[in-house]
Amino acid sequence: MIKVVRERNENIESLLRRFKRKCNREGLSRDIKRKAYYEKPTERRRRKERERERSIRKAEAALRSKAIRKKKKDARGKKGPRRPRS
């Protein structure tokens, strides 16, 4: 269950914005839209396969970017400290 605690002097609009943001992060609105209509078992399998592929691609991209950052960091270390730009 998603809970949002109202802070002191917080207006309703900002409280509602925080609630909507939490719902989106949890995937609640996407889940409600998906369950609004019947989903065939073959469609369900295809959707889950696409989600698996997407998560694998996302993990691979994160590893690549981590390796690139490490490579850049190592390259900077070999050259010495960076000089400030004037």
C-alpha positions, -999 to +999 in steps of 0.1 A: +000+000+000+013+034-009+012+059+019+019+097+018+022+116+050+011+152+050+038+175+062+032+207+081+018+236+060+018+214+029-010+221+004-032+193-011-018+198-046+018+190-036+006+161-015-013+147-045+017+152-068+039+132-044+012+105-043+010+103-081+048+102-084+050+073-059+022+054-078+041+059-111+073+046-096+055+015-083+039+009-116+005+011-102-012+030-130+004+008-157-009-023-138-044-009-135-045-001-172-033-036-181-059-053-159-088-032-172-092-057-201-087-094-205-052-104-216-048-136-235-022-160-221-001-157-253-002-119-249+008-122-213+038-144-222+049-120-249+046-090-226+066-108-199+093-118-224+095-081-236+099-070-200+126-095-194+145-084-225+141-047-214+155-054-180+184-073-195+192-045-219+189-020-190+213-040-168+238-043-197+237-006-204+243+001-167+274-022-168+287-005-199+283+030-185+300+018-153+329+004-173+332+036-193+332+058-161+359+036-146+379+038-178+377+076-178+386+077-141+417+055-147+428+076-177+426+107-156+446+090-128+475+082-152+477+118-165+477+133-131+453+157-115+431+178-138+439+214-141+412+240-135+400+258-166+406+295-169 
